[in-house]
Each structure stands twice: as C-alpha cells, then as structure tokens.
C-alpha cells in the first residue's frame, strides 16, 4: 500500500514529515494525509518522490514484495557525498542547496 511504503521510505531516510514536505514544496499536512491514506499524490509528485528516494515508482506503489531495487548503483563515496549533501541541505534551505549545486557544476566544468 502506498501510504505504508511512503512512510517507511521517509523514516528509513531519517526525514521528518516537515523536512520531506519542504523538499517537495508541499505542506506537512499533505504528507500526513498521504501517509494515513486520506490522499494520494499526482503522477508528477509520485515521480519526484521516487527520485528523492532513488527507487522506482512501482516500489512506492507497493508492486514489489522485497527490498526496493535501486535505479542505479552508487559507490561508497557517492553515498557519502549524498548523505553529506542531505545533511547540510536541510540546514541551508533551497537557496543554499542551489548554491552547492552551482559550485559542484563549476568544479565539474573545471575538471574536464
């Protein structure tokens, strides 16, 4: 069931409802309604959710019985970078996150 899978993913990724809602630019109440099964997101939002958790939409819709298959494999260092980005991103907000992405893009361009 979608509501259970969503809550499970959010908690597994150590996100509060508020933090998750901010990432999606929706209200905390919206996330709460999804998690108790009162409402469901539209297709575009479902894709955003899947992207955040790096799982297929089918997994969120509970079409898999086992652990979530990842879309792509990531190395340990990539996992660490993502973890650090999430941690600092929560503190910086949207503008700070965009600034970090811009810096990463500049570094990528200079390394070519």
C-alpha distances in whole Angstrom, upper triangle without the diagonal:
4,6,6,6,9,10,11,12,15,16,17,19,20,20,20,18,22,22,19,20,23,22,21,23,21,22,20,19,17,15,15,14,11,10,10,9,12,12,11,13,16,16,19,17,14,17,18,15,15,19,19,17,18,15,15,12,11,10,8,6,5,9,10,11,13,14,14,17,19,21,24,26,27,30,31,33,30,28,30,31,28,27,31,30,27,29,32,30,28,32,33,31,31,34,35,32,34,37,36,34,38,39,37,38,42,42,40,43,46,45,45
4,6,5,6,9,10,11,12,14,15,17,18,17,18,16,19,19,16,16,20,19,17,20,18,18,17,16,14,12,13,12,8,8,10,8,11,10,8,10,12,13,15,13,10,13,14,12,12,16,15,14,16,13,13,10,10,9,6,5,6,9,11,13,15,15,13,16,18,19,22,24,26,29,29,31,28,26,28,29,25,25,28,27,24,26,29,26,25,29,30,27,27,31,31,28,30,33,32,31,34,36,34,35,39,39,37,40,43,42,42
4,6,5,6,9,10,11,12,14,16,17,15,15,13,16,17,14,15,18,18,16,19,16,16,14,14,12,10,9,9,6,4,6,5,9,9,8,10,14,15,17,14,12,15,16,12,14,17,16,15,17,15,15,13,13,12,9,9,9,13,14,15,17,16,15,19,20,21,24,26,27,30,30,32,29,26,28,29,25,25,28,27,23,25,28,26,24,27,29,26,26,30,31,28,30,33,32,31,34,36,35,36,39,39,38,41,44,43,44
4,5,5,6,9,10,11,12,14,15,15,15,14,17,18,15,16,20,19,18,21,19,19,16,16,15,12,11,12,9,6,8,8,12,13,12,14,17,18,20,17,14,17,17,14,14,18,17,15,17,15,16,14,14,11,9,10,9,13,13,13,14,14,14,17,19,21,24,25,26,29,28,30,28,25,27,28,25,24,27,26,23,24,28,26,24,27,29,27,28,31,31,29,31,34,33,32,35,37,35,36,40,40,39,42,44,43,44
4,6,5,6,9,10,10,12,14,14,15,14,17,17,14,16,19,18,17,20,19,19,17,17,16,13,13,14,10,8,11,11,14,14,12,13,16,16,18,15,12,14,15,11,11,15,14,11,14,11,12,11,11,8,6,7,7,10,10,11,12,11,10,13,15,17,20,21,22,25,25,27,25,22,24,25,22,21,24,24,21,23,26,24,23,26,28,26,26,30,30,27,29,32,30,29,33,34,32,33,37,37,35,38,41,40,41
4,5,5,6,9,10,11,13,11,12,11,14,14,11,12,15,14,13,16,15,16,14,14,12,9,10,11,8,6,10,10,13,12,10,11,14,14,15,12,10,13,12,9,10,13,11,10,13,11,12,11,12,10,6,9,9,13,13,14,15,13,12,15,15,17,20,21,22,25,25,26,24,21,23,24,20,19,22,22,18,20,23,21,19,23,25,22,22,26,26,24,26,29,27,26,30,31,30,31,34,34,33,36,39,38,39
4,5,5,6,8,10,11,10,10,9,13,13,10,12,15,15,15,17,16,15,13,13,13,9,9,11,9,6,9,11,13,13,13,14,17,18,19,15,14,16,15,11,13,15,13,12,15,14,16,14,15,13,10,12,12,16,16,16,16,15,14,17,18,20,22,23,24,26,25,27,25,22,23,24,21,19,22,22,18,19,22,21,19,22,24,22,23,27,27,24,27,29,28,28,31,32,31,32,36,36,35,38,40,39,41
4,6,5,6,9,10,10,11,12,15,15,13,15,18,17,17,20,19,19,16,17,16,13,13,15,12,9,12,13,17,17,16,16,19,20,20,17,15,17,16,13,13,15,14,11,14,13,15,14,15,12,10,12,11,15,14,14,13,11,11,15,16,18,20,21,21,24,23,25,23,20,21,23,19,18,21,21,18,19,23,21,20,23,25,24,25,28,28,25,28,30,28,28,32,33,31,32,36,35,34,38,40,39,40
4,6,5,6,9,9,11,11,14,13,11,14,16,14,14,18,17,18,16,17,16,12,14,16,13,11,14,15,18,17,16,15,18,18,18,15,13,14,13,10,10,12,10,7,10,10,12,12,13,10,8,12,12,15,14,14,13,11,9,13,13,15,17,18,18,21,20,22,20,16,18,20,16,15,18,18,15,17,20,19,17,21,23,21,22,25,25,22,24,27,25,24,28,29,27,29,32,32,31,34,36,35,36
4,6,5,6,5,7,8,11,10,7,10,13,12,12,15,15,15,13,15,14,10,11,14,12,10,13,15,17,17,15,15,18,18,18,15,14,15,13,10,11,13,10,8,12,12,15,15,16,13,11,14,15,18,17,18,17,15,13,16,15,17,19,20,20,22,21,22,20,17,18,19,16,14,17,17,13,14,18,16,14,18,20,18,19,23,22,20,22,25,23,23,27,28,26,28,31,31,30,33,35,35,36
4,5,5,6,7,9,12,11,10,13,15,14,16,18,18,17,15,16,16,13,13,16,14,11,14,17,19,19,18,18,21,22,22,18,17,19,17,13,15,16,13,11,14,15,18,18,19,16,14,17,16,20,19,19,17,15,14,17,17,20,21,21,21,23,21,23,21,18,19,20,17,15,17,18,14,15,18,17,15,18,21,20,21,25,24,22,25,27,25,25,29,30,28,30,33,33,32,36,37,36,38
4,5,8,10,12,15,13,12,16,17,16,17,20,20,20,18,20,19,15,16,19,17,14,17,19,22,21,20,20,23,23,23,19,18,19,17,14,14,15,12,10,13,13,16,17,18,14,13,17,16,19,17,17,15,12,12,15,14,17,18,18,18,19,18,20,18,15,16,18,15,13,16,17,14,14,18,18,16,19,22,21,22,26,24,22,25,27,25,25,28,29,27,29,32,31,31,34,36,34,36
4,6,9,11,13,11,10,14,15,13,15,18,18,19,17,19,19,15,16,19,17,15,19,20,23,22,20,19,22,22,21,18,17,17,15,12,13,13,10,8,11,12,16,17,18,15,14,18,18,20,19,19,18,14,13,15,14,16,17,17,16,18,16,18,16,12,13,15,12,10,13,13,10,11,15,14,13,16,18,18,19,22,21,18,21,23,21,21,25,25,23,25,28,28,27,31,32,31,33
4,7,10,11,9,10,13,14,13,16,18,18,18,16,18,18,15,16,19,18,15,18,21,23,22,22,21,24,24,23,20,19,20,18,15,16,16,13,11,15,16,19,20,22,19,17,20,20,23,22,22,21,17,17,19,18,20,21,20,19,20,19,19,18,15,15,16,13,11,13,14,10,10,14,13,11,14,17,17,19,22,20,18,22,23,21,22,26,26,24,27,30,29,29,32,34,33,35
4,6,8,6,6,9,10,10,12,14,14,14,12,15,15,12,13,16,15,13,17,19,21,20,19,18,21,22,21,17,17,18,15,13,15,15,11,11,14,16,19,19,21,19,16,19,20,23,23,23,22,19,18,20,19,20,22,22,21,22,21,21,19,16,17,17,14,12,14,14,10,10,13,12,10,13,15,14,16,19,18,16,20,22,20,21,24,25,24,26,29,29,29,32,34,33,35
4,5,5,6,8,10,11,13,14,13,12,9,12,13,10,11,14,14,12,15,18,19,18,18,18,21,22,22,18,18,20,17,14,17,17,14,14,18,19,21,21,23,21,18,21,21,25,24,25,24,22,20,23,22,24,25,25,24,26,25,25,23,20,20,21,18,15,17,16,13,13,15,14,11,13,16,15,17,20,20,18,21,23,22,23,26,27,27,29,32,32,32,35,36,36,38
4,6,5,6,9,10,11,12,10,9,6,9,9,6,7,11,11,9,12,15,15,15,15,15,18,20,19,15,16,18,15,13,16,17,14,14,18,19,21,20,22,20,16,19,20,24,24,25,24,22,21,23,23,24,26,27,26,28,27,27,25,22,23,23,20,18,20,19,15,15,18,16,13,15,17,15,17,20,20,19,22,24,24,24,27,29,28,30,33,33,33,36,38,38,39
4,5,5,6,9,10,10,9,8,5,9,10,8,9,13,13,13,15,18,18,17,17,16,19,21,20,16,17,19,16,14,18,18,15,16,20,21,23,22,24,23,19,22,23,27,27,28,28,25,23,26,25,26,27,28,27,29,28,28,26,23,23,23,20,18,19,18,14,15,16,14,11,13,15,13,14,18,18,17,20,22,22,22,25,27,27,28,31,32,32,35,37,37,39
4,5,5,6,9,10,10,10,8,12,12,10,12,15,15,14,17,19,20,19,18,17,20,21,19,16,17,18,15,13,16,16,12,14,17,19,21,21,23,22,19,22,23,26,26,27,27,24,22,24,22,23,24,25,24,26,24,24,22,20,20,19,16,15,15,14,10,11,12,10,7,10,12,10,12,15,15,14,17,19,18,19,22,23,23,25,28,28,28,31,33,33,35
4,5,5,6,9,9,9,8,11,10,8,10,13,12,12,15,17,18,16,15,14,16,17,16,12,13,14,11,9,12,13,9,11,14,16,18,17,20,18,15,18,20,23,23,24,24,21,19,21,20,20,22,23,22,24,24,24,21,19,20,19,16,15,16,15,11,13,14,12,10,13,14,12,13,16,17,15,17,20,19,19,22,24,23,25,28,28,28,31,33,33,35
4,5,5,6,5,6,5,9,8,6,9,11,11,12,15,16,16,14,14,12,15,16,15,11,13,15,12,10,14,14,12,14,17,18,20,18,21,20,17,19,21,24,25,26,26,24,22,24,22,23,25,26,25,28,27,27,24,22,23,22,19,18,19,17,14,16,17,14,12,15,15,12,13,16,17,16,18,21,21,20,23,25,25,26,29,30,30,32,35,35,36
4,5,5,6,7,8,11,11,10,13,15,15,16,19,20,20,18,17,15,17,18,16,13,15,16,12,12,16,15,12,15,18,19,21,20,23,22,19,22,24,27,27,29,29,26,24,25,23,24,25,26,25,27,27,26,23,22,22,21,18,17,18,15,13,14,14,11,9,12,12,9,9,13,14,12,14,17,17,18,20,22,22,24,26,27,28,30,32,33,34
4,6,8,10,11,14,13,11,14,16,15,16,19,20,21,18,17,14,16,17,14,11,13,13,9,9,12,11,9,12,14,16,18,18,21,20,17,20,22,25,25,27,26,24,21,22,20,20,21,23,22,24,24,23,20,19,19,18,15,15,16,13,10,13,13,10,9,12,12,9,8,12,13,11,13,16,15,15,18,20,20,21,24,25,25,27,29,30,31
4,5,9,10,12,10,9,13,14,13,14,18,18,18,15,14,11,12,13,11,8,10,11,7,8,11,11,9,12,14,16,17,16,19,19,16,18,21,23,24,26,26,24,21,22,20,20,22,24,23,26,26,26,23,21,22,21,17,18,19,16,14,16,17,13,13,16,15,12,11,14,16,14,15,18,18,17,20,23,22,23,26,27,27,29,31,32,33
4,7,9,12,10,10,14,15,14,16,19,19,19,16,15,13,14,15,13,10,13,14,11,11,15,14,13,16,18,20,21,19,23,22,19,21,24,26,28,30,30,27,25,26,24,24,25,27,27,29,29,29,25,24,25,23,20,20,21,18,16,18,18,14,13,16,15,11,10,13,15,14,15,18,19,18,21,23,23,24,27,28,28,30,32,33,34
4,7,8,6,8,11,11,11,14,16,16,15,13,13,10,12,15,13,10,13,14,12,12,16,16,14,17,19,20,21,19,22,22,18,20,23,25,27,29,29,27,24,26,25,25,27,29,28,31,31,31,28,26,27,26,22,23,24,21,18,20,20,17,15,18,18,14,13,17,19,17,18,22,23,22,24,27,27,27,30,32,32,33,36,37,38
4,5,5,7,9,10,11,13,15,16,14,13,13,12,15,18,16,13,15,18,15,14,18,19,17,19,22,23,24,21,24,23,20,21,24,27,28,30,30,28,26,28,27,27,30,31,31,33,33,33,30,28,29,28,24,24,25,23,19,21,21,18,16,18,19,15,15,19,20,20,21,24,25,25,27,29,29,30,33,34,34,36,39,39,41
4,5,5,6,9,10,11,13,14,14,13,14,13,16,19,18,15,16,19,16,14,18,19,17,18,21,22,23,21,24,23,19,21,23,26,27,28,28,27,25,27,26,27,29,31,30,32,32,32,29,27,28,27,24,23,24,22,19,19,21,18,15,18,19,16,17,20,21,20,22,25,25,25,28,30,30,31,34,35,35,37,40,40,42
4,5,5,6,9,10,11,12,11,10,12,13,16,19,19,15,17,20,18,16,20,21,19,20,23,23,24,22,24,23,19,20,22,26,27,28,29,28,26,29,28,29,31,33,33,35,35,35,32,30,31,30,27,26,27,26,22,23,24,22,19,21,23,20,20,23,25,24,26,29,29,29,31,34,33,35,37,38,38,41,43,43,45
4,5,5,6,9,10,11,9,8,9,9,12,15,15,12,13,16,15,13,17,18,17,18,21,21,21,19,21,20,17,17,20,23,25,26,27,26,24,26,26,26,29,31,31,34,33,34,31,29,30,29,26,25,27,25,22,23,24,22,19,22,23,20,19,23,24,23,24,28,28,27,30,32,32,33,36,37,37,39,41,42,43
4,5,5,6,9,10,10,9,9,9,13,15,15,11,12,15,13,11,14,16,14,15,18,18,19,17,19,18,14,15,17,21,22,23,24,22,21,23,23,24,26,28,28,30,30,31,28,26,27,26,23,22,24,22,19,20,22,20,17,20,21,19,19,22,23,22,23,27,26,26,29,31,30,31,35,35,35,37,40,40,41
4,5,5,6,9,9,9,10,12,15,18,18,15,15,18,17,14,17,19,17,17,21,21,22,19,21,19,16,17,18,22,23,24,25,23,22,25,25,26,29,30,30,33,32,33,31,28,29,29,25,24,26,25,21,22,24,22,19,22,24,21,22,25,26,25,27,30,29,29,32,34,34,35,38,39,38,41,43,43,44
4,5,5,6,5,5,8,10,13,16,17,14,14,18,17,15,18,20,19,19,22,21,22,19,20,19,16,16,18,21,23,24,25,24,23,26,26,27,30,32,32,35,35,36,33,30,32,32,28,27,29,28,24,26,27,25,22,25,27,24,24,27,29,27,29,32,32,31,34,36,36,37,40,41,40,42,45,45,46
4,6,5,6,5,5,7,11,13,15,11,11,15,14,12,14,17,16,16,19,18,18,15,16,16,12,12,14,17,19,20,22,21,19,22,23,23,26,28,29,32,32,33,30,28,29,29,26,25,27,26,22,24,26,24,22,25,26,23,23,27,28,26,27,31,30,29,33,35,34,34,38,39,38,40,43,43,43
4,6,8,8,9,11,14,16,18,14,13,16,16,13,15,18,16,15,19,17,18,16,17,15,12,12,13,17,18,19,20,19,18,21,22,23,26,28,28,31,31,32,29,27,28,29,25,24,26,25,22,23,26,24,21,24,26,24,24,28,28,26,28,32,31,30,33,35,34,35,39,39,38,41,43,43,44
4,6,8,10,13,16,19,20,17,16,20,19,16,18,21,20,19,22,21,21,19,19,18,14,14,15,19,20,20,22,22,21,24,25,27,30,31,32,35,34,36,33,30,32,32,29,28,30,29,25,27,29,27,25,28,29,27,27,31,32,30,32,35,34,34,37,39,38,39,42,43,42,45,47,47,48
4,6,7,11,14,16,18,16,14,18,18,16,18,21,20,19,22,20,20,17,17,17,13,12,13,17,19,19,21,22,21,24,25,26,29,31,32,35,35,36,34,31,33,33,30,29,32,30,27,29,31,29,26,30,31,28,28,32,33,31,32,36,35,34,37,40,38,39,43,43,42,45,47,47,48
4,7,10,13,16,18,16,16,19,20,17,20,23,22,22,24,23,22,19,20,20,16,15,17,20,22,23,25,25,24,27,28,29,32,34,35,38,38,39,36,34,35,35,32,31,33,32,28,30,32,29,27,30,31,28,28,32,33,31,33,36,36,35,38,40,39,40,44,44,44,46,49,48,49
4,7,10,13,15,12,12,16,16,15,17,20,19,20,22,21,20,17,18,18,15,14,16,19,21,23,25,24,23,25,26,26,30,32,33,36,36,37,34,32,34,34,30,30,32,30,27,29,31,28,26,29,30,26,26,29,31,29,30,34,34,32,35,38,37,37,41,42,41,43,46,46,46
4,7,9,12,9,9,13,13,12,14,17,17,17,19,18,17,13,14,15,11,10,13,16,19,20,22,22,20,22,23,23,26,29,30,33,34,35,31,29,32,31,27,28,30,28,25,27,29,26,25,28,29,26,25,28,30,27,28,32,32,30,33,36,34,35,38,39,38,40,43,43,43
4,7,8,6,6,10,10,9,12,14,14,15,17,16,15,12,14,15,11,11,15,17,19,22,23,22,20,21,21,21,24,27,28,31,32,33,29,28,30,29,25,26,28,26,23,26,27,24,23,26,26,23,22,25,27,24,25,29,29,27,30,32,31,31,35,36,35,37,40,40,40
4,6,5,6,9,10,11,12,14,16,17,18,17,15,12,14,16,13,12,16,17,20,23,25,24,21,22,22,21,24,27,28,32,33,34,30,29,31,30,26,27,30,27,25,28,29,25,25,28,28,24,23,26,28,25,25,29,29,27,29,32,31,31,34,36,34,36,39,39,39
4,5,5,6,9,10,11,12,14,16,16,15,13,9,12,14,12,11,15,16,18,22,23,22,19,20,20,18,21,25,26,30,31,32,28,27,30,29,25,27,29,26,24,27,29,25,25,29,28,25,23,26,28,25,25,28,28,26,28,31,30,29,33,34,32,34,37,37,37
4,5,5,6,9,10,11,13,15,15,15,13,11,14,16,13,14,18,18,21,24,25,23,20,20,19,18,21,24,25,28,30,30,26,26,28,26,23,25,27,24,22,25,26,23,23,26,25,22,20,23,24,22,21,25,25,22,25,28,26,26,29,31,29,30,34,34,34
4,5,5,6,9,10,11,13,14,14,13,10,14,15,12,13,16,18,20,23,23,22,19,20,19,18,20,23,24,27,28,29,25,24,26,25,21,22,24,22,19,23,24,20,20,23,23,20,18,21,23,20,20,24,24,22,24,27,26,26,29,31,29,31,34,34,34
4,5,5,6,9,10,11,12,11,10,7,10,11,8,9,13,14,16,19,20,19,15,16,16,15,18,21,22,26,27,28,24,23,25,25,21,22,25,22,20,23,25,21,21,25,25,22,20,24,25,22,22,26,25,23,26,29,27,27,31,31,30,32,35,35,35
4,5,5,6,9,10,10,10,8,7,10,11,10,11,14,15,17,20,20,19,15,15,14,13,16,19,20,23,25,25,22,21,24,23,19,21,23,21,19,22,24,21,21,24,24,21,19,22,23,20,20,24,23,21,24,26,24,24,28,28,27,29,32,31,31
4,5,5,6,9,10,10,11,9,13,13,11,13,16,18,19,22,22,20,16,17,15,14,16,19,19,23,24,24,20,19,22,20,17,18,20,18,16,19,20,17,17,21,20,18,16,19,20,17,17,21,20,18,21,23,22,22,25,26,25,27,30,30,30
4,5,5,6,8,9,9,8,12,11,8,11,14,16,16,19,19,17,14,15,14,13,16,18,19,22,23,23,20,18,21,20,16,17,20,17,15,18,20,17,17,20,20,18,17,20,21,18,19,22,21,20,23,25,23,24,27,28,27,29,32,31,32
4,6,5,6,5,6,6,9,8,7,10,12,13,14,17,16,14,11,11,10,10,13,15,16,20,21,22,18,17,20,19,16,17,20,18,16,19,21,19,19,22,23,21,19,23,23,19,20,24,22,20,23,25,23,23,27,27,26,28,31,30,31
4,5,5,7,8,9,12,12,11,14,16,17,17,20,19,16,13,13,10,9,11,14,14,18,19,19,16,15,18,17,13,15,17,15,14,17,19,16,17,21,20,18,17,20,20,16,17,20,19,16,20,22,19,20,23,24,22,24,27,27,27
4,6,8,10,11,14,13,12,15,17,18,18,20,19,16,13,14,12,11,13,15,14,17,18,18,15,13,16,15,11,12,15,13,10,14,16,13,14,17,17,16,15,18,18,14,16,19,17,16,19,21,19,20,23,23,22,25,28,27,28
4,6,9,10,12,10,9,13,14,16,15,17,16,13,10,11,9,10,12,13,13,16,17,18,15,12,15,15,11,12,15,14,12,15,17,15,15,19,20,18,18,21,21,17,19,22,20,18,22,23,21,22,26,25,24,27,30,28,29
4,7,9,12,10,10,14,15,16,15,17,16,13,9,9,6,6,8,10,11,14,15,16,13,12,15,15,11,13,16,15,13,17,19,17,18,21,22,21,20,23,22,18,20,22,20,18,22,23,20,21,25,24,22,25,28,27,27
4,7,8,7,8,11,11,12,11,14,12,10,6,6,5,6,9,11,13,16,18,19,16,15,18,18,15,16,20,18,17,20,22,20,21,25,25,24,23,26,25,22,23,26,24,22,25,27,24,24,28,28,26,29,31,30,30
4,5,5,7,9,10,10,10,13,13,11,8,7,7,7,10,13,16,19,21,23,19,18,22,22,18,20,23,22,20,23,26,23,24,28,28,26,25,28,28,24,25,28,26,24,27,29,26,26,30,30,28,30,33,32,32
4,5,5,6,9,9,10,14,14,13,10,11,11,10,14,17,19,23,24,26,22,21,24,24,21,22,25,23,21,24,27,24,24,28,28,26,24,28,28,25,25,29,27,25,28,30,28,28,32,32,30,32,35,34,34
4,5,5,6,5,7,11,12,12,9,10,12,12,15,18,20,24,26,27,24,23,26,26,23,24,28,26,24,27,30,27,27,31,32,29,28,31,32,28,29,32,31,29,32,34,31,31,35,35,33,35,38,37,37
4,5,5,6,5,8,9,9,6,8,10,11,14,16,19,22,23,25,23,20,24,24,21,22,25,24,22,25,28,26,25,29,30,28,27,31,31,27,29,32,30,28,31,33,30,31,35,34,32,35,38,36,36
4,5,8,9,11,12,11,9,11,12,13,16,18,20,23,24,26,23,21,24,24,21,21,24,23,21,23,26,24,23,27,28,26,25,29,29,25,27,30,29,27,30,32,30,30,34,34,32,35,38,37,37
4,6,8,11,13,13,11,13,15,15,19,21,23,27,28,30,27,25,28,28,24,25,28,27,24,27,30,27,26,30,31,29,28,31,32,29,30,33,32,30,33,35,33,33,37,37,35,38,41,40,40
4,5,7,9,10,10,12,14,16,19,21,23,27,27,30,27,25,28,29,25,25,29,28,25,28,31,29,28,32,33,31,30,34,34,31,32,35,34,32,35,37,35,35,39,39,37,40,43,41,41
4,7,9,11,10,11,14,15,19,21,23,27,28,30,28,26,29,30,27,27,31,30,27,30,33,31,30,34,35,33,32,36,36,32,34,37,35,33,36,38,35,36,40,39,37,40,43,41,41
4,6,8,7,9,12,14,17,18,21,24,25,28,26,24,27,28,25,25,29,29,26,29,32,30,30,34,35,33,33,36,36,32,34,37,35,33,36,38,35,35,39,38,36,39,42,40,40
4,7,9,11,14,17,19,20,23,25,26,29,27,25,28,29,27,26,30,30,28,30,33,32,31,35,36,35,35,38,38,34,36,39,37,35,39,40,37,38,42,41,39,42,44,42,43
4,6,8,12,15,17,17,20,22,23,26,24,22,25,27,24,24,28,28,26,28,31,30,30,33,35,34,34,37,36,33,35,37,35,33,37,38,35,36,40,38,36,40,42,40,40
4,6,9,13,15,14,17,19,19,22,21,18,21,23,20,20,24,24,22,24,28,27,26,30,31,31,31,34,33,29,31,34,31,30,34,34,31,33,36,35,33,36,39,37,37
4,6,9,12,12,15,17,18,21,19,16,20,21,18,18,22,22,20,22,26,24,24,28,29,28,28,31,30,27,28,31,29,27,31,31,28,30,33,32,30,33,36,34,34
4,7,9,10,12,15,17,20,17,16,19,20,18,19,22,22,21,23,26,25,26,29,30,29,28,31,30,27,28,31,28,26,30,30,27,28,32,31,28,31,34,32,32
4,5,7,9,13,14,17,14,13,16,17,15,16,19,19,18,21,23,22,23,26,27,26,25,28,27,24,25,27,25,23,26,27,24,24,28,27,25,28,30,28,28
4,7,10,13,16,17,14,14,17,18,15,17,20,19,19,22,24,22,24,27,27,26,25,27,27,23,24,26,24,21,24,25,22,22,26,25,23,26,28,26,26
4,6,10,13,14,12,12,15,15,14,16,19,18,18,21,23,22,24,27,27,26,25,27,26,23,23,25,23,20,23,24,20,21,24,23,20,23,26,23,23
4,7,10,12,10,10,13,14,13,15,18,18,18,21,23,22,24,27,27,27,26,28,27,23,24,26,23,21,24,24,20,21,24,23,20,24,25,23,23
4,7,8,6,6,10,10,10,12,15,15,16,18,20,20,22,24,24,25,24,26,24,21,22,23,20,18,21,21,17,19,22,20,18,21,23,20,21
4,5,5,6,9,10,11,12,14,15,17,18,20,21,23,25,25,26,26,27,25,22,23,24,20,19,22,21,18,20,22,19,18,21,22,20,21
4,5,5,6,9,10,10,12,14,15,16,18,19,21,23,24,25,26,27,24,22,24,24,20,20,23,22,18,21,23,20,19,23,24,21,23
4,5,5,6,9,10,10,12,14,15,16,18,20,21,22,23,24,25,22,19,21,21,17,17,20,18,15,18,20,17,16,20,20,18,20
4,5,5,6,9,10,10,12,14,15,16,18,20,20,21,21,22,20,17,19,19,15,15,18,16,13,15,18,16,15,18,19,17,19
4,5,5,6,9,10,11,12,14,15,17,19,20,21,21,23,20,17,19,20,17,16,20,19,16,18,21,19,18,22,23,21,23
4,5,5,6,8,10,11,12,14,16,17,18,20,20,22,19,16,19,19,15,16,19,18,15,18,20,18,18,22,22,20,23
4,5,5,6,9,10,11,12,14,16,16,17,18,19,16,13,16,16,12,12,15,14,11,14,17,14,15,18,19,18,20
4,5,5,6,9,10,10,12,14,15,16,16,17,15,12,14,15,12,12,15,15,12,15,18,16,16,20,21,20,22
4,5,5,6,9,10,11,13,14,15,17,18,16,13,16,17,14,14,18,17,15,18,21,19,19,23,24,23,25
4,5,5,6,8,10,11,12,14,15,17,14,12,15,15,11,13,16,15,13,17,19,17,18,22,22,21,24
4,5,5,6,8,10,10,11,12,13,11,8,11,12,8,10,13,12,11,14,16,16,16,20,21,20,23
4,6,5,6,9,10,10,12,14,12,9,12,14,11,12,16,16,14,17,20,19,20,23,24,24,26
4,5,6,7,9,11,13,15,12,11,14,15,12,14,17,17,16,19,21,21,22,25,26,25,28
4,5,5,6,9,11,12,9,8,12,12,10,12,15,14,14,17,19,18,20,23,24,24,27
4,5,5,6,8,9,7,5,9,10,9,10,13,14,14,16,18,18,20,22,23,24,26
4,6,6,9,11,9,9,12,13,12,14,17,17,17,20,22,22,23,26,27,28,30
4,6,9,11,8,9,13,13,12,15,17,17,18,21,22,22,24,26,27,28,31
4,7,7,5,6,9,9,10,12,14,14,16,18,19,20,22,24,25,26,28
4,6,6,6,9,10,11,12,14,16,17,19,20,21,23,25,26,27,29
4,6,5,6,9,10,11,12,14,15,17,19,20,21,23,25,26,28
4,5,5,6,9,10,11,12,14,15,17,19,20,21,23,25,26
4,5,5,6,9,10,11,12,14,15,17,18,20,21,23,25
4,5,5,6,9,10,11,12,14,15,17,19,20,21,23
4,5,5,6,9,10,11,12,14,15,17,19,20,22
4,5,5,6,9,10,11,12,14,15,17,19,21
4,5,5,6,9,10,11,12,14,15,17,19
4,5,5,6,9,10,10,12,14,15,17
4,5,5,6,9,10,11,12,14,16
4,5,5,6,9,10,11,12,15
4,5,5,6,9,10,11,13
4,5,5,6,9,10,11
4,5,5,6,9,10
4,5,5,6,9
4,6,5,7
4,5,6
4,6
4
